């Protein structure tokens, strides 16, 4: 024995018909009037898109005013580059903390210079200056001006702001 369907099937398209032959109001499948059917998602003319754009610009301006860095979408070249810099920074800091006596003076100085460069590129002047000062302590004569030049530039930038 087969299963029997409950109910009389789905909703019929078209209007309901009265026994007298007239149609019932409000049951018809077609649009009778009222709203024009423009909801939230539909663009109802030129102002729908511009309002969205204006709102987005206002949000970006508020984020910029808050002082926090603007987030980038995952996987874009800017975000990937920031992640690479952050991970490189961690590796360099780990190399420095593993033991200052284990590394020769020249190698430690080059690690400090690279660390300072990464800090300066990221806009962190204070840690960059500290790293360069420590590198300058290892070699005060600084024959190639590899430490004194960037350190002087950071001091000038700091004095300007």
N, CA, C and O atoms as a GROMACS GRO file, in nm:
protein
  644
    1UNK      N    1   0.083  -0.117   0.000
    1UNK     CA    2   0.000   0.000   0.000
    1UNK      C    3   0.088   0.124   0.000
    1UNK      O    4   0.182   0.135   0.079
    2UNK      N    5   0.058   0.212  -0.087
    2UNK     CA    6   0.137   0.334  -0.101
    2UNK      C    7   0.099   0.439   0.002
    2UNK      O    8  -0.007   0.433   0.065
    3UNK      N    9   0.187   0.533   0.016
    3UNK     CA   10   0.160   0.642   0.110
    3UNK      C   11   0.065   0.739   0.046
    3UNK      O   12   0.069   0.762  -0.075
    4UNK      N   13  -0.018   0.794   0.127
    4UNK     CA   14  -0.114   0.891   0.075
    4UNK      C   15  -0.068   1.031   0.114
    4UNK      O   16  -0.019   1.052   0.224
    5UNK      N   17  -0.083   1.125   0.022
    5UNK     CA   18  -0.048   1.263   0.050
    5UNK      C   19  -0.153   1.328   0.137
    5UNK      O   20  -0.273   1.307   0.121
    6UNK      N   21  -0.103   1.407   0.230
    6UNK     CA   22  -0.196   1.484   0.311
    6UNK      C   23  -0.220   1.616   0.242
    6UNK      O   24  -0.129   1.667   0.176
    7UNK      N   25  -0.332   1.670   0.253
    7UNK     CA   26  -0.362   1.801   0.194
    7UNK      C   27  -0.392   1.790   0.046
    7UNK      O   28  -0.396   1.681  -0.011
    8UNK      N   29  -0.412   1.901  -0.012
    8UNK     CA   30  -0.453   1.901  -0.151
    8UNK      C   31  -0.345   1.947  -0.246
    8UNK      O   32  -0.376   2.000  -0.353
    9UNK      N   33  -0.220   1.929  -0.209
    9UNK     CA   34  -0.113   1.971  -0.300
    9UNK      C   35  -0.064   2.109  -0.262
    9UNK      O   36  -0.084   2.154  -0.150
   10UNK      N   37   0.002   2.175  -0.354
   10UNK     CA   38   0.061   2.306  -0.328
   10UNK      C   39  -0.036   2.418  -0.353
   10UNK      O   40  -0.154   2.397  -0.382
   11UNK      N   41   0.015   2.538  -0.342
   11UNK     CA   42  -0.067   2.657  -0.364
   11UNK      C   43  -0.089   2.673  -0.514
   11UNK      O   44   0.004   2.658  -0.593
   12UNK      N   45  -0.210   2.703  -0.551
   12UNK     CA   46  -0.241   2.719  -0.693
   12UNK      C   47  -0.198   2.856  -0.739
   12UNK      O   48  -0.210   2.955  -0.666
   13UNK      N   49  -0.147   2.863  -0.860
   13UNK     CA   50  -0.116   2.992  -0.918
   13UNK      C   51  -0.241   3.047  -0.980
   13UNK      O   52  -0.329   2.974  -1.024
   14UNK      N   53  -0.246   3.176  -0.983
   14UNK     CA   54  -0.366   3.237  -1.038
   14UNK      C   55  -0.463   3.267  -0.927
   14UNK      O   56  -0.443   3.225  -0.813
   15UNK      N   57  -0.564   3.338  -0.957
   15UNK     CA   58  -0.660   3.380  -0.855
   15UNK      C   59  -0.761   3.272  -0.824
   15UNK      O   60  -0.787   3.182  -0.905
   16UNK      N   61  -0.817   3.284  -0.706
   16UNK     CA   62  -0.925   3.194  -0.673
   16UNK      C   63  -1.052   3.239  -0.744
   16UNK      O   64  -1.073   3.359  -0.764
   17UNK      N   65  -1.134   3.146  -0.781
   17UNK     CA   66  -1.253   3.181  -0.859
   17UNK      C   67  -1.376   3.156  -0.773
   17UNK      O   68  -1.392   3.050  -0.713
   18UNK      N   69  -1.462   3.255  -0.769
   18UNK     CA   70  -1.587   3.242  -0.695
   18UNK      C   71  -1.686   3.161  -0.779
   18UNK      O   72  -1.672   3.154  -0.902
   19UNK      N   73  -1.784   3.101  -0.715
   19UNK     CA   74  -1.884   3.025  -0.790
   19UNK      C   75  -1.960   3.113  -0.890
   19UNK      O   76  -2.015   3.063  -0.988
   20UNK      N   77  -1.962   3.243  -0.865
   20UNK     CA   78  -2.034   3.331  -0.957
   20UNK      C   79  -1.949   3.370  -1.076
   20UNK      O   80  -1.998   3.434  -1.169
   21UNK      N   81  -1.817   3.330  -1.075
   21UNK     CA   82  -1.730   3.361  -1.187
   21UNK      C   83  -1.637   3.477  -1.162
   21UNK      O   84  -1.546   3.499  -1.242
   22UNK      N   85  -1.655   3.553  -1.054
   22UNK     CA   86  -1.566   3.665  -1.025
   22UNK      C   87  -1.441   3.618  -0.951
   22UNK      O   88  -1.439   3.508  -0.895
   23UNK      N   89  -1.341   3.700  -0.952
   23UNK     CA   90  -1.216   3.663  -0.883
   23UNK      C   91  -1.218   3.714  -0.740
   23UNK      O   92  -1.280   3.816  -0.710
   24UNK      N   93  -1.149   3.641  -0.652
   24UNK     CA   94  -1.136   3.680  -0.512
   24UNK      C   95  -1.021   3.779  -0.501
   24UNK      O   96  -0.914   3.757  -0.559
   25UNK      N   97  -1.042   3.886  -0.428
   25UNK     CA   98  -0.937   3.986  -0.410
   25UNK      C   99  -0.830   3.932  -0.317
   25UNK      O  100  -0.860   3.865  -0.219
   26UNK      N  101  -0.700   3.964  -0.349
   26UNK     CA  102  -0.591   3.931  -0.259
   26UNK      C  103  -0.537   3.790  -0.274
   26UNK      O  104  -0.435   3.760  -0.211
   27UNK      N  105  -0.596   3.705  -0.351
   27UNK     CA  106  -0.548   3.568  -0.365
   27UNK      C  107  -0.477   3.550  -0.497
   27UNK      O  108  -0.416   3.446  -0.521
   28UNK      N  109  -0.483   3.648  -0.583
   28UNK     CA  110  -0.428   3.631  -0.717
   28UNK      C  111  -0.275   3.621  -0.710
   28UNK      O  112  -0.214   3.671  -0.616
   29UNK      N  113  -0.216   3.558  -0.807
   29UNK     CA  114  -0.072   3.540  -0.812
   29UNK      C  115  -0.003   3.663  -0.866
   29UNK      O  116   0.115   3.684  -0.835
   30UNK      N  117  -0.070   3.747  -0.944
   30UNK     CA  118  -0.008   3.865  -1.001
   30UNK      C  119  -0.002   3.978  -0.902
   30UNK      O  120  -0.066   3.974  -0.797
   31UNK      N  121   0.075   4.080  -0.935
   31UNK     CA  122   0.087   4.195  -0.846
   31UNK      C  123  -0.032   4.287  -0.868
   31UNK      O  124  -0.061   4.326  -0.981
   32UNK      N  125  -0.098   4.322  -0.761
   32UNK     CA  126  -0.217   4.405  -0.771
   32UNK      C  127  -0.184   4.553  -0.754
   32UNK      O  128  -0.258   4.637  -0.804
   33UNK      N  129  -0.077   4.586  -0.685
   33UNK     CA  130  -0.045   4.726  -0.658
   33UNK      C  131   0.031   4.734  -0.528
   33UNK      O  132   0.085   4.634  -0.480
   34UNK      N  133   0.034   4.850  -0.471
   34UNK     CA  134   0.102   4.866  -0.344
   34UNK      C  135   0.248   4.900  -0.365
   34UNK      O  136   0.281   4.992  -0.439
   35UNK      N  137   0.335   4.827  -0.300
   35UNK     CA  138   0.479   4.854  -0.302
   35UNK      C  139   0.538   4.829  -0.440
   35UNK      O  140   0.487   4.749  -0.518
   36UNK      N  141   0.645   4.899  -0.469
   36UNK     CA  142   0.710   4.881  -0.598
   36UNK      C  143   0.814   4.770  -0.594
   36UNK      O  144   0.880   4.744  -0.695
   37UNK      N  145   0.830   4.706  -0.482
   37UNK     CA  146   0.917   4.590  -0.473
   37UNK      C  147   1.065   4.621  -0.457
   37UNK      O  148   1.148   4.535  -0.485
   38UNK      N  149   1.100   4.741  -0.413
   38UNK     CA  150   1.241   4.773  -0.393
   38UNK      C  151   1.274   4.753  -0.246
   38UNK      O  152   1.231   4.830  -0.160
   39UNK      N  153   1.349   4.650  -0.220
   39UNK     CA  154   1.386   4.622  -0.082
   39UNK      C  155   1.523   4.674  -0.050
   39UNK      O  156   1.574   4.763  -0.119
   40UNK      N  157   1.584   4.620   0.055
   40UNK     CA  158   1.715   4.663   0.099
   40UNK      C  159   1.822   4.640  -0.006
   40UNK      O  160   1.903   4.730  -0.034
   41UNK      N  161   1.824   4.524  -0.065
   41UNK     CA  162   1.931   4.486  -0.154
   41UNK      C  163   1.923   4.545  -0.293
   41UNK      O  164   2.025   4.557  -0.361
   42UNK      N  165   1.806   4.583  -0.336
   42UNK     CA  166   1.795   4.632  -0.473
   42UNK      C  167   1.836   4.777  -0.479
   42UNK      O  168   1.813   4.855  -0.387
   43UNK      N  169   1.898   4.813  -0.590
   43UNK     CA  170   1.941   4.953  -0.605
   43UNK      C  171   1.826   5.030  -0.667
   43UNK      O  172   1.794   5.010  -0.784
   44UNK      N  173   1.767   5.116  -0.592
   44UNK     CA  174   1.652   5.191  -0.639
   44UNK      C  175   1.692   5.324  -0.697
   44UNK      O  176   1.649   5.428  -0.647
   45UNK      N  177   1.772   5.324  -0.798
   45UNK     CA  178   1.812   5.450  -0.860
   45UNK      C  179   1.956   5.483  -0.827
   45UNK      O  180   2.031   5.396  -0.782
   46UNK      N  181   1.994   5.608  -0.849
   46UNK     CA  182   2.133   5.648  -0.832
   46UNK      C  183   2.172   5.667  -0.687
   46UNK      O  184   2.290   5.654  -0.655
   47UNK      N  185   2.080   5.696  -0.599
   47UNK     CA  186   2.116   5.725  -0.461
   47UNK      C  187   2.147   5.600  -0.380
   47UNK      O  188   2.214   5.613  -0.278
   48UNK      N  189   2.103   5.482  -0.420
   48UNK     CA  190   2.131   5.360  -0.344
   48UNK      C  191   2.279   5.328  -0.343
   48UNK      O  192   2.333   5.296  -0.237
   49UNK      N  193   2.345   5.335  -0.457
   49UNK     CA  194   2.487   5.305  -0.465
   49UNK      C  195   2.572   5.413  -0.401
   49UNK      O  196   2.672   5.383  -0.336
   50UNK      N  197   2.533   5.538  -0.419
   50UNK     CA  198   2.614   5.647  -0.363
   50UNK      C  199   2.603   5.651  -0.211
   50UNK      O  200   2.699   5.688  -0.144
   51UNK      N  201   2.489   5.614  -0.157
   51UNK     CA  202   2.475   5.610  -0.012
   51UNK      C  203   2.567   5.504   0.047
   51UNK      O  204   2.631   5.526   0.150
   52UNK      N  205   2.574   5.390  -0.020
   52UNK     CA  206   2.661   5.282   0.027
   52UNK      C  207   2.807   5.328   0.022
   52UNK      O  208   2.884   5.303   0.114
   53UNK      N  209   2.844   5.394  -0.086
   53UNK     CA  210   2.980   5.443  -0.102
   53UNK      C  211   3.012   5.549   0.003
   53UNK      O  212   3.121   5.549   0.062
   54UNK      N  213   2.919   5.639   0.027
   54UNK     CA  214   2.938   5.744   0.126
   54UNK      C  215   2.955   5.683   0.265
   54UNK      O  216   3.040   5.726   0.343
   55UNK      N  217   2.874   5.585   0.295
   55UNK     CA  218   2.881   5.518   0.426
   55UNK      C  219   3.016   5.448   0.442
   55UNK      O  220   3.075   5.452   0.550
   56UNK      N  221   3.063   5.383   0.336
   56UNK     CA  222   3.191   5.314   0.341
   56UNK      C  223   3.306   5.414   0.362
   56UNK      O  224   3.398   5.387   0.439
   57UNK      N  225   3.299   5.527   0.293
   57UNK     CA  226   3.402   5.630   0.311
   57UNK      C  227   3.400   5.686   0.453
   57UNK      O  228   3.506   5.714   0.509
   58UNK      N  229   3.282   5.701   0.511
   58UNK     CA  230   3.271   5.750   0.647
   58UNK      C  231   3.333   5.651   0.746
   58UNK      O  232   3.400   5.691   0.842
   59UNK      N  233   3.311   5.521   0.724
   59UNK     CA  234   3.370   5.419   0.810
   59UNK      C  235   3.522   5.420   0.801
   59UNK      O  236   3.591   5.410   0.902
   60UNK      N  237   3.574   5.433   0.678
   60UNK     CA  238   3.720   5.436   0.660
   60UNK      C  239   3.780   5.559   0.728
   60UNK      O  240   3.887   5.550   0.788
   61UNK      N  241   3.712   5.671   0.718
   61UNK     CA  242   3.761   5.794   0.782
   61UNK      C  243   3.761   5.778   0.934
   61UNK      O  244   3.854   5.824   1.001
   62UNK      N  245   3.659   5.715   0.988
   62UNK     CA  246   3.652   5.694   1.133
   62UNK      C  247   3.764   5.601   1.179
   62UNK      O  248   3.823   5.621   1.285
   63UNK      N  249   3.794   5.496   1.098
   63UNK     CA  250   3.903   5.405   1.133
   63UNK      C  251   4.037   5.476   1.129
   63UNK      O  252   4.123   5.455   1.215
   64UNK      N  253   4.056   5.562   1.028
   64UNK     CA  254   4.182   5.635   1.015
   64UNK      C  255   4.199   5.733   1.131
   64UNK      O  256   4.311   5.754   1.178
   65UNK      N  257   4.089   5.793   1.176
   65UNK     CA  258   4.095   5.890   1.285
   65UNK      C  259   4.122   5.822   1.420
   65UNK      O  260   4.174   5.885   1.512
   66UNK      N  261   4.088   5.694   1.431
   66UNK     CA  262   4.107   5.625   1.559
   66UNK      C  263   4.253   5.596   1.588
   66UNK      O  264   4.288   5.568   1.703
   67UNK      N  265   4.339   5.602   1.487
   67UNK     CA  266   4.481   5.581   1.510
   67UNK      C  267   4.526   5.438   1.491
   67UNK      O  268   4.646   5.411   1.485
   68UNK      N  269   4.433   5.347   1.481
   68UNK     CA  270   4.471   5.208   1.459
   68UNK      C  271   4.501   5.187   1.311
   68UNK      O  272   4.444   5.255   1.226
   69UNK      N  273   4.590   5.092   1.280
   69UNK     CA  274   4.619   5.066   1.139
   69UNK      C  275   4.498   5.004   1.070
   69UNK      O  276   4.421   4.930   1.131
   70UNK      N  277   4.481   5.036   0.944
   70UNK     CA  278   4.369   4.985   0.868
   70UNK      C  279   4.394   4.839   0.837
   70UNK      O  280   4.502   4.801   0.793
   71UNK      N  281   4.294   4.757   0.860
   71UNK     CA  282   4.308   4.614   0.833
   71UNK      C  283   4.298   4.588   0.684
   71UNK      O  284   4.226   4.657   0.612
   72UNK      N  285   4.372   4.488   0.640
   72UNK     CA  286   4.364   4.447   0.501
   72UNK      C  287   4.299   4.310   0.497
   72UNK      O  288   4.300   4.235   0.594
   73UNK      N  289   4.242   4.280   0.382
   73UNK     CA  290   4.180   4.149   0.367
   73UNK      C  291   4.288   4.043   0.368
   73UNK      O  292   4.401   4.067   0.326
   74UNK      N  293   4.253   3.925   0.416
   74UNK     CA  294   4.349   3.816   0.423
   74UNK      C  295   4.393   3.776   0.283
   74UNK      O  296   4.311   3.769   0.191
   75UNK      N  297   4.521   3.750   0.268
   75UNK     CA  298   4.572   3.698   0.142
   75UNK      C  299   4.614   3.803   0.041
   75UNK      O  300   4.676   3.768  -0.059
   76UNK      N  301   4.582   3.928   0.064
   76UNK     CA  302   4.626   4.031  -0.030
   76UNK      C  303   4.773   4.059  -0.006
   76UNK      O  304   4.827   4.026   0.100
   77UNK      N  305   4.840   4.120  -0.106
   77UNK     CA  306   4.985   4.135  -0.098
   77UNK      C  307   5.029   4.217   0.023
   77UNK      O  308   5.134   4.190   0.081
   78UNK      N  309   4.952   4.318   0.061
   78UNK     CA  310   4.989   4.397   0.178
   78UNK      C  311   4.984   4.316   0.306
   78UNK      O  312   5.073   4.327   0.390
   79UNK      N  313   4.880   4.236   0.321
   79UNK     CA  314   4.866   4.154   0.440
   79UNK      C  315   4.974   4.046   0.445
   79UNK      O  316   5.027   4.016   0.552
   80UNK      N  317   5.004   3.988   0.330
   80UNK     CA  318   5.107   3.884   0.325
   80UNK      C  319   5.243   3.944   0.361
   80UNK      O  320   5.321   3.884   0.434
   81UNK      N  321   5.271   4.063   0.309
   81UNK     CA  322   5.398   4.129   0.338
   81UNK      C  323   5.408   4.164   0.487
   81UNK      O  324   5.515   4.148   0.546
   82UNK      N  325   5.301   4.212   0.547
   82UNK     CA  326   5.301   4.243   0.691
   82UNK      C  327   5.327   4.118   0.773
   82UNK      O  328   5.401   4.122   0.872
   83UNK      N  329   5.268   4.006   0.733
   83UNK     CA  330   5.289   3.881   0.806
   83UNK      C  331   5.434   3.836   0.794
   83UNK      O  332   5.494   3.791   0.891
   84UNK      N  333   5.490   3.849   0.673
   84UNK     CA  334   5.630   3.812   0.655
   84UNK      C  335   5.722   3.898   0.743
   84UNK      O  336   5.815   3.846   0.804
   85UNK      N  337   5.695   4.028   0.747
   85UNK     CA  338   5.777   4.116   0.831
   85UNK      C  339   5.764   4.081   0.978
   85UNK      O  340   5.863   4.080   1.052
   86UNK      N  341   5.642   4.052   1.020
   86UNK     CA  342   5.620   4.018   1.162
   86UNK      C  343   5.694   3.890   1.199
   86UNK      O  344   5.755   3.881   1.306
   87UNK      N  345   5.687   3.790   1.111
   87UNK     CA  346   5.754   3.664   1.140
   87UNK      C  347   5.906   3.680   1.135
   87UNK      O  348   5.977   3.620   1.216
   88UNK      N  349   5.956   3.760   1.040
   88UNK     CA  350   6.100   3.786   1.032
   88UNK      C  351   6.147   3.858   1.159
   88UNK      O  352   6.256   3.831   1.211
   89UNK      N  353   6.066   3.950   1.208
   89UNK     CA  354   6.097   4.023   1.331
   89UNK      C  355   6.107   3.926   1.449
   89UNK      O  356   6.197   3.939   1.532
   90UNK      N  357   6.016   3.831   1.457
   90UNK     CA  358   6.020   3.732   1.565
   90UNK      C  359   6.147   3.648   1.559
   90UNK      O  360   6.210   3.620   1.661
   91UNK      N  361   6.184   3.608   1.437
   91UNK     CA  362   6.304   3.526   1.421
   91UNK      C  363   6.428   3.603   1.466
   91UNK      O  364   6.514   3.549   1.536
   92UNK      N  365   6.438   3.729   1.426
   92UNK     CA  366   6.554   3.810   1.465
   92UNK      C  367   6.559   3.832   1.616
   92UNK      O  368   6.667   3.825   1.676
   93UNK      N  369   6.444   3.859   1.677
   93UNK     CA  370   6.442   3.877   1.822
   93UNK      C  371   6.480   3.749   1.895
   93UNK      O  372   6.548   3.752   1.997
   94UNK      N  373   6.436   3.637   1.840
   94UNK     CA  374   6.473   3.508   1.900
   94UNK      C  375   6.623   3.484   1.889
   94UNK      O  376   6.685   3.432   1.982
   95UNK      N  377   6.682   3.522   1.775
   95UNK     CA  378   6.826   3.506   1.758
   95UNK      C  379   6.903   3.590   1.859
   95UNK      O  380   7.008   3.548   1.908
   96UNK      N  381   6.852   3.707   1.890
   96UNK     CA  382   6.920   3.793   1.986
   96UNK      C  383   6.909   3.741   2.129
   96UNK      O  384   7.003   3.755   2.207
   97UNK      N  385   6.796   3.682   2.163
   97UNK     CA  386   6.775   3.637   2.301
   97UNK      C  387   6.835   3.499   2.327
   97UNK      O  388   6.841   3.456   2.442
   98UNK      N  389   6.878   3.430   2.224
   98UNK     CA  390   6.932   3.295   2.246
   98UNK      C  391   7.065   3.296   2.321
   98UNK      O  392   7.105   3.194   2.377
   99UNK      N  393   7.130   3.407   2.324
   99UNK     CA  394   7.256   3.414   2.400
   99UNK      C  395   7.352   3.510   2.334
   99UNK      O  396   7.404   3.482   2.226
  100UNK      N  397   7.376   3.623   2.398
  100UNK     CA  398   7.466   3.721   2.337
  100UNK      C  399   7.611   3.673   2.329
  100UNK      O  400   7.687   3.720   2.244
  101UNK      N  401   7.650   3.581   2.416
  101UNK     CA  402   7.789   3.534   2.414
  101UNK      C  403   7.811   3.432   2.304
  101UNK      O  404   7.924   3.409   2.262
  102UNK      N  405   7.704   3.370   2.256
  102UNK     CA  406   7.718   3.266   2.154
  102UNK      C  407   7.749   3.325   2.017
  102UNK      O  408   7.808   3.258   1.933
  103UNK      N  409   7.710   3.449   1.993
  103UNK     CA  410   7.731   3.510   1.862
  103UNK      C  411   7.849   3.605   1.866
  103UNK      O  412   7.871   3.675   1.965
  104UNK      N  413   7.925   3.607   1.759
  104UNK     CA  414   8.032   3.707   1.753
  104UNK      C  415   7.974   3.847   1.738
  104UNK      O  416   7.858   3.865   1.702
  105UNK      N  417   8.057   3.944   1.767
  105UNK     CA  418   8.013   4.084   1.770
  105UNK      C  419   7.959   4.129   1.634
  105UNK      O  420   7.856   4.196   1.629
  106UNK      N  421   8.027   4.094   1.525
  106UNK     CA  422   7.984   4.139   1.392
  106UNK      C  423   7.849   4.080   1.353
  106UNK      O  424   7.764   4.147   1.294
  107UNK      N  425   7.831   3.952   1.387
  107UNK     CA  426   7.703   3.888   1.351
  107UNK      C  427   7.587   3.948   1.430
  107UNK      O  428   7.480   3.973   1.376
  108UNK      N  429   7.611   3.971   1.558
  108UNK     CA  430   7.506   4.031   1.642
  108UNK      C  431   7.474   4.173   1.594
  108UNK      O  432   7.358   4.214   1.595
  109UNK      N  433   7.576   4.246   1.552
  109UNK     CA  434   7.556   4.382   1.500
  109UNK      C  435   7.470   4.380   1.373
  109UNK      O  436   7.383   4.464   1.356
  110UNK      N  437   7.496   4.284   1.284
  110UNK     CA  438   7.417   4.277   1.160
  110UNK      C  439   7.271   4.238   1.189
  110UNK      O  440   7.179   4.286   1.123
  111UNK      N  441   7.252   4.151   1.288
  111UNK     CA  442   7.114   4.113   1.326
  111UNK      C  443   7.042   4.235   1.384
  111UNK      O  444   6.925   4.257   1.353
  112UNK      N  445   7.110   4.312   1.466
  112UNK     CA  446   7.050   4.432   1.523
  112UNK      C  447   7.017   4.535   1.416
  112UNK      O  448   6.913   4.601   1.422
  113UNK      N  449   7.105   4.550   1.316
  113UNK     CA  450   7.077   4.643   1.205
  113UNK      C  451   6.952   4.601   1.128
  113UNK      O  452   6.868   4.684   1.095
  114UNK      N  453   6.941   4.471   1.100
  114UNK     CA  454   6.823   4.422   1.026
  114UNK      C  455   6.696   4.438   1.109
  114UNK      O  456   6.591   4.474   1.056
  115UNK      N  457   6.707   4.412   1.238
  115UNK     CA  458   6.593   4.429   1.329
  115UNK      C  459   6.548   4.575   1.331
  115UNK      O  460   6.428   4.604   1.328
  116UNK      N  461   6.645   4.666   1.337
  116UNK     CA  462   6.613   4.809   1.338
  116UNK      C  463   6.547   4.851   1.206
  116UNK      O  464   6.456   4.933   1.205
  117UNK      N  465   6.594   4.795   1.096
  117UNK     CA  466   6.534   4.827   0.965
  117UNK      C  467   6.389   4.782   0.959
  117UNK      O  468   6.303   4.855   0.909
  118UNK      N  469   6.361   4.663   1.010
  118UNK     CA  470   6.222   4.614   1.011
  118UNK      C  471   6.134   4.702   1.099
  118UNK      O  472   6.021   4.734   1.062
  119UNK      N  473   6.185   4.740   1.215
  119UNK     CA  474   6.107   4.828   1.304
  119UNK      C  475   6.080   4.962   1.237
  119UNK      O  476   5.969   5.014   1.244
  120UNK      N  477   6.182   5.017   1.172
  120UNK     CA  478   6.166   5.147   1.107
  120UNK      C  479   6.066   5.139   0.991
  120UNK      O  480   5.986   5.230   0.972
  121UNK      N  481   6.071   5.031   0.914
  121UNK     CA  482   5.976   5.013   0.802
  121UNK      C  483   5.833   5.001   0.852
  121UNK      O  484   5.738   5.043   0.784
  122UNK      N  485   5.817   4.944   0.971
  122UNK     CA  486   5.683   4.928   1.028
  122UNK      C  487   5.635   5.054   1.099
  122UNK      O  488   5.522   5.059   1.147
  123UNK      N  489   5.721   5.157   1.105
  123UNK     CA  490   5.680   5.282   1.168
  123UNK      C  491   5.703   5.287   1.317
  123UNK      O  492   5.647   5.373   1.386
  124UNK      N  493   5.785   5.196   1.369
  124UNK     CA  494   5.814   5.195   1.513
  124UNK      C  495   5.955   5.251   1.534
  124UNK      O  496   6.054   5.177   1.532
  125UNK      N  497   5.962   5.382   1.555
  125UNK     CA  498   6.092   5.449   1.563
  125UNK      C  499   6.167   5.416   1.692
  125UNK      O  500   6.288   5.397   1.689
  126UNK      N  501   6.097   5.408   1.803
  126UNK     CA  502   6.164   5.389   1.932
  126UNK      C  503   6.240   5.256   1.939
  126UNK      O  504   6.358   5.256   1.975
  127UNK      N  505   6.177   5.141   1.905
  127UNK     CA  506   6.255   5.016   1.908
  127UNK      C  507   6.366   5.014   1.803
  127UNK      O  508   6.470   4.951   1.824
  128UNK      N  509   6.344   5.082   1.690
  128UNK     CA  510   6.448   5.087   1.587
  128UNK      C  511   6.570   5.164   1.639
  128UNK      O  512   6.683   5.122   1.617
  129UNK      N  513   6.546   5.276   1.707
  129UNK     CA  514   6.656   5.355   1.763
  129UNK      C  515   6.731   5.275   1.868
  129UNK      O  516   6.853   5.278   1.874
  130UNK      N  517   6.656   5.203   1.953
  130UNK     CA  518   6.720   5.122   2.057
  130UNK      C  519   6.809   5.014   1.998
  130UNK      O  520   6.919   4.989   2.046
  131UNK      N  521   6.760   4.949   1.892
  131UNK     CA  522   6.839   4.843   1.828
  131UNK      C  523   6.965   4.900   1.763
  131UNK      O  524   7.072   4.840   1.770
  132UNK      N  525   6.952   5.016   1.698
  132UNK     CA  526   7.068   5.078   1.635
  132UNK      C  527   7.169   5.127   1.738
  132UNK      O  528   7.290   5.120   1.714
  133UNK      N  529   7.122   5.177   1.852
  133UNK     CA  530   7.214   5.220   1.957
  133UNK      C  531   7.292   5.101   2.013
  133UNK      O  532   7.411   5.111   2.041
  134UNK      N  533   7.223   4.990   2.029
  134UNK     CA  534   7.290   4.869   2.078
  134UNK      C  535   7.392   4.819   1.975
  134UNK      O  536   7.500   4.774   2.012
  135UNK      N  537   7.357   4.828   1.847
  135UNK     CA  538   7.452   4.788   1.742
  135UNK      C  539   7.571   4.882   1.740
  135UNK      O  540   7.684   4.839   1.713
  136UNK      N  541   7.548   5.009   1.766
  136UNK     CA  542   7.657   5.106   1.770
  136UNK      C  543   7.749   5.082   1.890
  136UNK      O  544   7.868   5.113   1.885
  137UNK      N  545   7.694   5.029   1.998
  137UNK     CA  546   7.776   4.996   2.115
  137UNK      C  547   7.875   4.883   2.084
  137UNK      O  548   7.985   4.879   2.140
  138UNK      N  549   7.836   4.792   1.994
  138UNK     CA  550   7.925   4.682   1.958
  138UNK      C  551   8.042   4.730   1.870
  138UNK      O  552   8.153   4.678   1.882
  139UNK      N  553   8.017   4.826   1.785
  139UNK     CA  554   8.122   4.879   1.697
  139UNK      C  555   8.111   5.031   1.693
  139UNK      O  556   8.049   5.085   1.601
  140UNK      N  557   8.169   5.100   1.790
  140UNK     CA  558   8.153   5.246   1.796
  140UNK      C  559   8.214   5.320   1.677
  140UNK      O  560   8.170   5.429   1.644
  141UNK      N  561   8.315   5.262   1.614
  141UNK     CA  562   8.376   5.331   1.500
  141UNK      C  563   8.288   5.325   1.375
  141UNK      O  564   8.295   5.416   1.292
  142UNK      N  565   8.208   5.223   1.360
  142UNK     CA  566   8.111   5.207   1.249
  142UNK      C  567   8.174   5.246   1.114
  142UNK      O  568   8.141   5.351   1.058
  143UNK      N  569   8.264   5.163   1.064
  143UNK     CA  570   8.340   5.201   0.945
  143UNK      C  571   8.255   5.223   0.819
  143UNK      O  572   8.291   5.307   0.736
  144UNK      N  573   8.146   5.151   0.803
  144UNK     CA  574   8.066   5.164   0.681
  144UNK      C  575   7.944   5.255   0.698
  144UNK      O  576   7.861   5.264   0.607
  145UNK      N  577   7.931   5.321   0.810
  145UNK     CA  578   7.817   5.409   0.841
  145UNK      C  579   7.683   5.335   0.827
  145UNK      O  580   7.580   5.398   0.802
  146UNK      N  581   7.685   5.204   0.844
  146UNK     CA  582   7.564   5.124   0.832
  146UNK      C  583   7.470   5.139   0.950
  146UNK      O  584   7.352   5.105   0.941
  147UNK      N  585   7.523   5.190   1.061
  147UNK     CA  586   7.440   5.208   1.180
  147UNK      C  587   7.415   5.357   1.205
  147UNK      O  588   7.304   5.398   1.236
  148UNK      N  589   7.520   5.435   1.190
  148UNK     CA  590   7.506   5.578   1.220
  148UNK      C  591   7.415   5.652   1.122
  148UNK      O  592   7.342   5.743   1.162
  149UNK      N  593   7.417   5.613   0.998
  149UNK     CA  594   7.331   5.679   0.898
  149UNK      C  595   7.183   5.660   0.927
  149UNK      O  596   7.110   5.759   0.940
  150UNK      N  597   7.136   5.534   0.938
  150UNK     CA  598   6.994   5.514   0.972
  150UNK      C  599   6.955   5.571   1.108
  150UNK      O  600   6.843   5.620   1.127
  151UNK      N  601   7.049   5.565   1.203
  151UNK     CA  602   7.020   5.619   1.336
  151UNK      C  603   7.000   5.770   1.329
  151UNK      O  604   6.909   5.824   1.392
  152UNK      N  605   7.083   5.837   1.253
  152UNK     CA  606   7.068   5.981   1.236
  152UNK      C  607   6.936   6.015   1.168
  152UNK      O  608   6.868   6.110   1.207
  153UNK      N  609   6.899   5.938   1.066
  153UNK     CA  610   6.770   5.960   0.997
  153UNK      C  611   6.652   5.943   1.093
  153UNK      O  612   6.557   6.021   1.090
  154UNK      N  613   6.659   5.841   1.178
  154UNK     CA  614   6.550   5.819   1.275
  154UNK      C  615   6.543   5.933   1.376
  154UNK      O  616   6.434   5.975   1.414
  155UNK      N  617   6.659   5.982   1.420
  155UNK     CA  618   6.660   6.096   1.512
  155UNK      C  619   6.597   6.219   1.446
  155UNK      O  620   6.521   6.292   1.510
  156UNK      N  621   6.630   6.242   1.318
  156UNK     CA  622   6.573   6.358   1.248
  156UNK      C  623   6.422   6.344   1.232
  156UNK      O  624   6.348   6.442   1.250
  157UNK      N  625   6.376   6.224   1.199
  157UNK     CA  626   6.230   6.202   1.186
  157UNK      C  627   6.160   6.223   1.320
  157UNK      O  628   6.052   6.281   1.327
  158UNK      N  629   6.224   6.174   1.425
  158UNK     CA  630   6.165   6.188   1.558
  158UNK      C  631   6.159   6.336   1.600
  158UNK      O  632   6.062   6.379   1.661
  159UNK      N  633   6.265   6.413   1.566
  159UNK     CA  634   6.267   6.554   1.600
  159UNK      C  635   6.165   6.633   1.520
  159UNK      O  636   6.112   6.734   1.568
  160UNK      N  637   6.137   6.588   1.398
  160UNK     CA  638   6.041   6.659   1.313
  160UNK      C  639   5.898   6.643   1.364
  160UNK      O  640   5.816   6.733   1.345
  161UNK      N  641   5.867   6.533   1.426
  161UNK     CA  642   5.729   6.510   1.473
  161UNK      C  643   5.709   6.555   1.615
  161UNK      O  644   5.599   6.542   1.669
   0.00000   0.00000   0.00000
